[in-house]
Amino acid sequence: MRQRTLLTAAACAATALAVTGTATTTAAAAPVPAPAKPVVTDFNGDGYPDFAIGAHTATVNGLKRAGAVTLAYGSPKGLRYEVVSQATEGVPGDPATDGKWREVTATGDFDGDGYDDLLLNWMEQNTILWGSAKGITGTGTTLPKGTYTDGDPKLLGGAVGAGDLNGDHTTDLAFRALGGTGGYGFTVLYGPISRSTGKAAHNDFRNIQKLDKIAGPSDLFVGDVTGDGLADVTVNGYWVNHEPKSAVLKGSKTGLVKAAGTIKQVAAWGNAGTSAFGDVNGDGYQDLVVTLFVGAKPSLSVNYGGPTGLNATRPARLVALDGATGGLQVPQGGFSGGALSVVDTDGDGFAEIVVGAPYKDSGSGATTVAEAGAVHVFRGSATGVTTLGRRSFTQGTAGVPSTSEKGDHFGSAVRVLDTDKNGVPELYVGGNGEDAHTGRVWKLATAPGTGITGAGATSFALTSFGGPSGPSNFGYRFAG
């Protein structure tokens, strides 16, 4: 995986100051990490960011709702596209009616060959499509499901994270898992993962019920919040009386160790929708942003990273999206996977939080368009996330192609990437309900000082590059 080392520490040397003729030595300042580098997915090793787009109801070989995946490759001239499905040579399994092969889930260099790979996770089946100099060619491997033992735990669906947890420059995978004697927790599949067997070099199961007092449905968030260049695992669930509980487990060369901090939350039952990491307050540490529901109200949980774990630099914050964006209504499960990106879009040194709200109604009263969708942008600052200067984008925004219609679900997925490496990122927005669930992806420009703009926006569908026509829900998921 390219540029997977997010942060490095730079020590500040002590200096001697002359004060009224007397030499005085100041105390050494605490190490400060270098500015965080973006996490870049590169399937073909050409140095340009790539990403994957799911289309779970695409017709394949005449089979309706079999599902397909589009690989979008960055280049100096813009994106180029390739479509793969279970009909592609080398991809495990066969296309089937209602197979809905779709869940582009995580990316990383899982086999250590220098090219990023793509994980698809659906109904407890995990398939890796391998990267190469030609990109994702279709060559793939299905991971063993596990046998309910601590040494080979059962891999569960619904929560997967990827990152280099032990510093060997190979991406590791963390899954919700069930071990022996009912032990519930997660397991880390340390890379490299074998292309022939799907087995990891080493498997480390952690019983979070026993060790961390966390039970119930659990979420996993994998990213470097401590600034040491190694990814960390934050796990979320509940404990006694269904009270929310979370823990940060720091990556190290010898395994995971307990770190400080918890997720800011007031609800449990594994209801977090999606997550992303980025430096919201500009202190050099990655912050963890999670979408979750407070009762029926969608919210952002913003948790600040630091050298000892989460919330080390300032208290975490919970931002209610409905109050902050004028009546946002998102039903349970409304946050689609990948509908969150935390990236500096205006060049001020603070990452913005870009969140998709695909079930947002457009207009009001008699002109209300149900579930047309929107994308909301919250600014970062030296004091963290702020609701000042928040912005919203819809298909009604000047310059954005098409118009808001019922069930378009604009914002079902979002990703901010600099795919042409010109120093200015672009915002990609999925709208899987567009054109009677054919689906579409929009590209919005950004600019230094102003950030995201609808001016000059473009869009493309699965048919734009030779993909199948008809209802495909193109743009429902992004990964990369």
LUMMIVEX-351787 format. One record per residue (C-alpha): x, y, z; residue in three letters; residue number from 1. Coordinates in steps of 0.05 Angstrom, whole numbers, plus 5000, padded with zeros to 4 digits. Layout:
<rs>
X; Y; Z; ala; NUM
...
</rs>
This chain:
<rs>
5000; 5000; 5000; met; 1
5028; 5067; 4980; arg; 2
5042; 5119; 5034; gln; 3
5011; 5077; 5089; arg; 4
5057; 5107; 5141; thr; 5
5014; 5164; 5165; leu; 6
5056; 5198; 5216; leu; 7
5128; 5203; 5241; thr; 8
5153; 5234; 5305; ala; 9
5202; 5292; 5303; ala; 10
5237; 5308; 5368; ala; 11
5250; 5380; 5386; cys; 12
5321; 5393; 5412; ala; 13
5333; 5433; 5475; ala; 14
5362; 5502; 5464; thr; 15
5404; 5547; 5507; ala; 16
5380; 5619; 5517; leu; 17
5420; 5676; 5545; ala; 18
5379; 5714; 5596; val; 19
5411; 5775; 5630; thr; 20
5480; 5745; 5616; gly; 21
5463; 5676; 5645; thr; 22
5458; 5614; 5601; ala; 23
5393; 5578; 5611; thr; 24
5372; 5512; 5579; thr; 25
5299; 5501; 5565; thr; 26
5266; 5433; 5576; ala; 27
5260; 5389; 5515; ala; 28
5193; 5397; 5481; ala; 29
5148; 5336; 5473; ala; 30
5156; 5300; 5406; pro; 31
5109; 5327; 5353; val; 32
5088; 5285; 5293; pro; 33
5100; 5309; 5223; ala; 34
5039; 5330; 5183; pro; 35
4995; 5270; 5167; ala; 36
5001; 5242; 5097; lys; 37
4938; 5219; 5062; pro; 38
4924; 5145; 5059; val; 39
4929; 5126; 4985; val; 40
4904; 5063; 4951; thr; 41
4945; 5043; 4889; asp; 42
4922; 4979; 4856; phe; 43
4972; 4983; 4797; asn; 44
5032; 5015; 4830; gly; 45
5035; 5076; 4784; asp; 46
5033; 5126; 4843; gly; 47
4964; 5153; 4828; tyr; 48
4906; 5141; 4876; pro; 49
4853; 5089; 4857; asp; 50
4787; 5068; 4887; phe; 51
4732; 5017; 4877; ala; 52
4657; 5028; 4865; ile; 53
4604; 4976; 4881; gly; 54
4543; 4962; 4838; ala; 55
4508; 4905; 4874; his; 56
4447; 4897; 4829; thr; 57
4483; 4900; 4762; ala; 58
4463; 4849; 4710; thr; 59
4519; 4801; 4692; val; 60
4513; 4751; 4634; asn; 61
4437; 4763; 4634; gly; 62
4432; 4747; 4709; leu; 63
4395; 4803; 4744; lys; 64
4423; 4831; 4809; arg; 65
4487; 4789; 4804; ala; 66
4531; 4849; 4821; gly; 67
4594; 4880; 4794; ala; 68
4652; 4924; 4817; val; 69
4684; 4982; 4780; thr; 70
4758; 4997; 4789; leu; 71
4772; 5071; 4780; ala; 72
4846; 5084; 4766; tyr; 73
4877; 5152; 4775; gly; 74
4923; 5182; 4722; ser; 75
4949; 5250; 4699; pro; 76
4892; 5253; 4649; lys; 77
4837; 5233; 4698; gly; 78
4803; 5168; 4716; leu; 79
4800; 5106; 4674; arg; 80
4753; 5048; 4690; tyr; 81
4749; 4973; 4688; glu; 82
4690; 4929; 4710; val; 83
4698; 4861; 4743; val; 84
4647; 4811; 4767; ser; 85
4644; 4738; 4786; gln; 86
4642; 4725; 4711; ala; 87
4713; 4753; 4706; thr; 88
4766; 4700; 4700; glu; 89
4800; 4685; 4766; gly; 90
4747; 4716; 4811; val; 91
4722; 4663; 4861; pro; 92
4650; 4640; 4853; gly; 93
4601; 4647; 4796; asp; 94
4551; 4702; 4781; pro; 95
4481; 4685; 4804; ala; 96
4413; 4719; 4802; thr; 97
4405; 4759; 4866; asp; 98
4477; 4744; 4885; gly; 99
4488; 4819; 4897; lys; 100
4564; 4813; 4896; trp; 101
4579; 4882; 4922; arg; 102
4613; 4898; 4986; glu; 103
4677; 4934; 4968; val; 104
4702; 4938; 5039; thr; 105
4776; 4952; 5049; ala; 106
4841; 4960; 5011; thr; 107
4914; 4947; 5027; gly; 108
4975; 4908; 5007; asp; 109
4953; 4843; 5039; phe; 110
5005; 4798; 5007; asp; 111
5064; 4846; 5011; gly; 112
5080; 4849; 4936; asp; 113
5078; 4925; 4932; gly; 114
5009; 4930; 4900; tyr; 115
4945; 4945; 4937; asp; 116
4890; 4893; 4938; asp; 117
4814; 4897; 4947; leu; 118
4774; 4861; 5000; leu; 119
4700; 4845; 4988; leu; 120
4661; 4825; 5050; asn; 121
4590; 4800; 5041; trp; 122
4549; 4751; 5083; met; 123
4610; 4727; 5121; glu; 124
4647; 4711; 5057; gln; 125
4712; 4748; 5047; asn; 126
4746; 4752; 4979; thr; 127
4810; 4788; 4962; ile; 128
4822; 4811; 4891; leu; 129
4896; 4819; 4881; trp; 130
4931; 4881; 4853; gly; 131
4986; 4879; 4801; ser; 132
5023; 4923; 4751; ala; 133
4959; 4916; 4709; lys; 134
4915; 4932; 4769; gly; 135
4859; 4887; 4794; ile; 136
4857; 4834; 4740; thr; 137
4807; 4787; 4771; gly; 138
4856; 4741; 4805; thr; 139
4826; 4728; 4874; gly; 140
4825; 4686; 4936; thr; 141
4770; 4670; 4986; thr; 142
4791; 4672; 5060; leu; 143
4776; 4611; 5104; pro; 144
4715; 4625; 5148; lys; 145
4746; 4596; 5211; gly; 146
4727; 4539; 5258; thr; 147
4704; 4573; 5323; tyr; 148
4770; 4563; 5359; thr; 149
4817; 4615; 5388; asp; 150
4871; 4592; 5340; gly; 151
4824; 4595; 5281; asp; 152
4764; 4638; 5300; pro; 153
4700; 4644; 5259; lys; 154
4703; 4708; 5218; leu; 155
4639; 4747; 5226; leu; 156
4609; 4799; 5180; gly; 157
4593; 4872; 5193; gly; 158
4659; 4900; 5220; ala; 159
4725; 4897; 5183; val; 160
4786; 4942; 5187; gly; 161
4853; 4944; 5151; ala; 162
4921; 4974; 5167; gly; 163
4993; 4958; 5183; asp; 164
4988; 4940; 5257; leu; 165
5059; 4913; 5267; asn; 166
5102; 4956; 5222; gly; 167
5123; 4903; 5172; asp; 168
5097; 4944; 5113; his; 169
5043; 4892; 5098; thr; 170
4970; 4909; 5111; thr; 171
4935; 4868; 5165; asp; 172
4861; 4854; 5170; leu; 173
4818; 4857; 5233; ala; 174
4751; 4822; 5234; phe; 175
4696; 4812; 5285; arg; 176
4704; 4740; 5305; ala; 177
4680; 4684; 5350; leu; 178
4732; 4640; 5383; gly; 179
4729; 4578; 5427; gly; 180
4679; 4567; 5483; thr; 181
4637; 4625; 5459; gly; 182
4693; 4676; 5463; gly; 183
4670; 4739; 5428; tyr; 184
4717; 4791; 5401; gly; 185
4760; 4804; 5340; phe; 186
4818; 4772; 5306; thr; 187
4877; 4803; 5269; val; 188
4900; 4767; 5206; leu; 189
4972; 4790; 5202; tyr; 190
4999; 4793; 5131; gly; 191
5024; 4770; 5085; pro; 192
4961; 4731; 5066; ile; 193
4972; 4671; 5021; ser; 194
4944; 4677; 4951; arg; 195
4936; 4602; 4946; ser; 196
4903; 4587; 5013; thr; 197
4878; 4654; 5039; gly; 198
4912; 4640; 5105; lys; 199
4948; 4694; 5143; ala; 200
5020; 4690; 5166; ala; 201
4995; 4695; 5237; his; 202
4926; 4699; 5270; asn; 203
4916; 4735; 5336; asp; 204
4847; 4729; 5368; phe; 205
4827; 4776; 5424; arg; 206
4768; 4759; 5470; asn; 207
4742; 4829; 5483; ile; 208
4688; 4804; 5530; gln; 209
4741; 4776; 5577; lys; 210
4799; 4825; 5567; leu; 211
4763; 4891; 5553; asp; 212
4694; 4880; 5583; lys; 213
4661; 4894; 5516; ile; 214
4604; 4850; 5492; ala; 215
4549; 4851; 5441; gly; 216
4551; 4874; 5368; pro; 217
4618; 4909; 5357; ser; 218
4648; 4958; 5309; asp; 219
4721; 4960; 5289; leu; 220
4759; 5022; 5267; phe; 221
4831; 5014; 5244; val; 222
4876; 5075; 5237; gly; 223
4937; 5108; 5268; asp; 224
4913; 5155; 5323; val; 225
4977; 5154; 5364; thr; 226
5023; 5181; 5310; gly; 227
5076; 5126; 5312; asp; 228
5065; 5101; 5241; gly; 229
5030; 5038; 5263; leu; 230
4955; 5029; 5256; ala; 231
4913; 5020; 5319; asp; 232
4846; 4984; 5331; val; 233
4788; 5019; 5365; thr; 234
4732; 4970; 5383; val; 235
4662; 4991; 5401; asn; 236
4603; 4954; 5434; gly; 237
4567; 4951; 5500; tyr; 238
4571; 4921; 5569; trp; 239
4526; 4918; 5631; val; 240
4455; 4944; 5619; asn; 241
4475; 4955; 5546; his; 242
4517; 5015; 5566; glu; 243
4564; 5036; 5509; pro; 244
4636; 5016; 5517; lys; 245
4698; 5021; 5473; ser; 246
4772; 5011; 5477; ala; 247
4834; 5032; 5439; val; 248
4886; 4978; 5425; leu; 249
4952; 5005; 5401; lys; 250
4991; 4971; 5345; gly; 251
5062; 4949; 5360; ser; 252
5115; 4902; 5332; lys; 253
5096; 4850; 5384; thr; 254
5021; 4855; 5383; gly; 255
4964; 4900; 5407; leu; 256
4969; 4936; 5473; val; 257
4917; 4976; 5512; lys; 258
4919; 5051; 5499; ala; 259
4881; 5110; 5528; ala; 260
4813; 5137; 5509; gly; 261
4744; 5116; 5487; thr; 262
4695; 5135; 5433; ile; 263
4648; 5192; 5448; lys; 264
4579; 5159; 5444; gln; 265
4512; 5154; 5479; val; 266
4485; 5093; 5443; ala; 267
4508; 5022; 5435; ala; 268
4485; 4959; 5399; trp; 269
4538; 4967; 5346; gly; 270
4501; 5023; 5311; asn; 271
4559; 5060; 5282; ala; 272
4549; 5069; 5208; gly; 273
4618; 5084; 5180; thr; 274
4684; 5115; 5201; ser; 275
4743; 5155; 5173; ala; 276
4809; 5182; 5199; phe; 277
4838; 5251; 5187; gly; 278
4871; 5309; 5223; asp; 279
4812; 5354; 5241; val; 280
4849; 5399; 5290; asn; 281
4916; 5403; 5253; gly; 282
4959; 5377; 5310; asp; 283
4992; 5323; 5267; gly; 284
4952; 5265; 5298; tyr; 285
4897; 5228; 5262; gln; 286
4827; 5236; 5291; asp; 287
4772; 5184; 5288; leu; 288
4705; 5206; 5262; val; 289
4646; 5159; 5267; val; 290
4574; 5165; 5245; thr; 291
4524; 5137; 5295; leu; 292
4454; 5146; 5319; phe; 293
4433; 5180; 5384; val; 294
4365; 5149; 5390; gly; 295
4337; 5161; 5320; ala; 296
4380; 5222; 5307; lys; 297
4443; 5215; 5264; pro; 298
4506; 5245; 5294; ser; 299
4580; 5252; 5284; leu; 300
4626; 5228; 5339; ser; 301
4693; 5265; 5332; val; 302
4749; 5234; 5374; asn; 303
4817; 5268; 5375; tyr; 304
4881; 5227; 5371; gly; 305
4945; 5238; 5410; gly; 306
5008; 5202; 5431; pro; 307
4973; 5159; 5483; thr; 308
4908; 5144; 5445; gly; 309
4841; 5177; 5433; leu; 310
4818; 5243; 5465; asn; 311
4889; 5257; 5488; ala; 312
4892; 5329; 5463; thr; 313
4821; 5354; 5477; arg; 314
4753; 5325; 5495; pro; 315
4716; 5288; 5440; ala; 316
4653; 5319; 5411; arg; 317
4585; 5293; 5390; leu; 318
4553; 5334; 5334; val; 319
4479; 5323; 5320; ala; 320
4470; 5325; 5245; leu; 321
4395; 5340; 5245; asp; 322
4402; 5403; 5286; gly; 323
4464; 5425; 5249; ala; 324
4439; 5416; 5179; thr; 325
4366; 5435; 5181; gly; 326
4322; 5374; 5191; gly; 327
4366; 5317; 5167; leu; 328
4327; 5252; 5173; gln; 329
4366; 5188; 5165; val; 330
4332; 5122; 5185; pro; 331
4371; 5068; 5222; gln; 332
4422; 5041; 5174; gly; 333
4417; 5102; 5130; gly; 334
4491; 5116; 5131; phe; 335
4518; 5074; 5074; ser; 336
4588; 5045; 5080; gly; 337
4640; 5094; 5057; gly; 338
4595; 5155; 5065; ala; 339
4648; 5193; 5104; leu; 340
4715; 5225; 5085; ser; 341
4760; 5268; 5129; val; 342
4808; 5308; 5085; val; 343
4833; 5380; 5080; asp; 344
4795; 5405; 5019; thr; 345
4812; 5479; 5024; asp; 346
4886; 5477; 5041; gly; 347
4882; 5511; 5109; asp; 348
4916; 5453; 5147; gly; 349
4852; 5428; 5180; phe; 350
4813; 5369; 5152; ala; 351
4740; 5378; 5135; glu; 352
4690; 5324; 5152; ile; 353
4651; 5306; 5089; val; 354
4590; 5263; 5106; val; 355
4538; 5234; 5059; gly; 356
4465; 5238; 5079; ala; 357
4432; 5195; 5026; pro; 358
4363; 5197; 5059; tyr; 359
4360; 5272; 5066; lys; 360
4296; 5303; 5038; asp; 361
4304; 5360; 4990; ser; 362
4261; 5422; 4994; gly; 363
4203; 5431; 5042; ser; 364
4127; 5430; 5045; gly; 365
4093; 5415; 4980; ala; 366
4160; 5416; 4943; thr; 367
4193; 5364; 4987; thr; 368
4231; 5310; 4949; val; 369
4238; 5249; 4994; ala; 370
4306; 5218; 5003; glu; 371
4339; 5258; 4947; ala; 372
4403; 5259; 4988; gly; 373
4456; 5310; 5006; ala; 374
4529; 5317; 5026; val; 375
4547; 5359; 5086; his; 376
4615; 5390; 5100; val; 377
4639; 5409; 5171; phe; 378
4702; 5450; 5177; arg; 379
4761; 5433; 5220; gly; 380
4798; 5484; 5263; ser; 381
4853; 5489; 5316; ala; 382
4799; 5474; 5368; thr; 383
4770; 5416; 5329; gly; 384
4706; 5407; 5289; val; 385
4662; 5468; 5283; thr; 386
4592; 5479; 5257; thr; 387
4611; 5549; 5235; leu; 388
4615; 5554; 5160; gly; 389
4583; 5486; 5149; arg; 390
4560; 5474; 5077; arg; 391
4513; 5427; 5041; ser; 392
4513; 5401; 4969; phe; 393
4456; 5369; 4931; thr; 394
4438; 5359; 4858; gln; 395
4405; 5427; 4864; gly; 396
4472; 5460; 4878; thr; 397
4495; 5506; 4821; ala; 398
4539; 5467; 4773; gly; 399
4521; 5397; 4797; val; 400
4492; 5356; 4740; pro; 401
4421; 5328; 4742; ser; 402
4365; 5347; 4791; thr; 403
4342; 5321; 4858; ser; 404
4289; 5267; 4851; glu; 405
4255; 5220; 4899; lys; 406
4300; 5164; 4923; gly; 407
4364; 5188; 4887; asp; 408
4404; 5177; 4951; his; 409
4457; 5228; 4931; phe; 410
4512; 5218; 4983; gly; 411
4507; 5143; 4990; ser; 412
4583; 5142; 4986; ala; 413
4635; 5198; 4988; val; 414
4710; 5199; 4978; arg; 415
4760; 5257; 4973; val; 416
4821; 5239; 4930; leu; 417
4873; 5273; 4887; asp; 418
4868; 5222; 4831; thr; 419
4909; 5263; 4781; asp; 420
4961; 5285; 4833; lys; 421
4956; 5359; 4815; asn; 422
4957; 5379; 4888; gly; 423
4883; 5393; 4891; val; 424
4836; 5337; 4912; pro; 425
4767; 5321; 4883; glu; 426
4704; 5298; 4918; leu; 427
4670; 5236; 4890; tyr; 428
4597; 5226; 4909; val; 429
4555; 5164; 4897; gly; 430
4480; 5166; 4886; gly; 431
4457; 5094; 4879; asn; 432
4383; 5112; 4869; gly; 433
4394; 5158; 4810; glu; 434
4353; 5141; 4748; asp; 435
4310; 5087; 4780; ala; 436
4369; 5056; 4817; his; 437
4415; 5055; 4757; thr; 438
4462; 5096; 4799; gly; 439
4513; 5150; 4785; arg; 440
4577; 5180; 4812; val; 441
4591; 5255; 4813; trp; 442
4659; 5290; 4814; lys; 443
4662; 5357; 4848; leu; 444
4723; 5401; 4846; ala; 445
4759; 5434; 4905; thr; 446
4801; 5496; 4907; ala; 447
4851; 5526; 4957; pro; 448
4816; 5575; 5003; gly; 449
4746; 5556; 4982; thr; 450
4744; 5480; 4987; gly; 451
4689; 5441; 4952; ile; 452
4650; 5474; 4896; thr; 453
4595; 5451; 4849; gly; 454
4624; 5492; 4792; ala; 455
4647; 5448; 4735; gly; 456
4622; 5384; 4767; ala; 457
4615; 5323; 4723; thr; 458
4583; 5254; 4731; ser; 459
4586; 5184; 4702; phe; 460
4546; 5120; 4704; ala; 461
4564; 5047; 4696; leu; 462
4545; 5051; 4623; thr; 463
4593; 5110; 4612; ser; 464
4651; 5061; 4603; phe; 465
4617; 4999; 4575; gly; 466
4586; 4970; 4638; gly; 467
4517; 4937; 4640; pro; 468
4454; 4979; 4634; ser; 469
4393; 4976; 4678; gly; 470
4385; 4981; 4754; pro; 471
4454; 4968; 4784; ser; 472
4456; 5014; 4845; asn; 473
4523; 5040; 4819; phe; 474
4555; 5084; 4872; gly; 475
4526; 5050; 4934; tyr; 476
4596; 5034; 4962; arg; 477
4666; 5062; 4954; phe; 478
4732; 5032; 4979; ala; 479
4801; 5061; 4973; gly; 480
</rs>
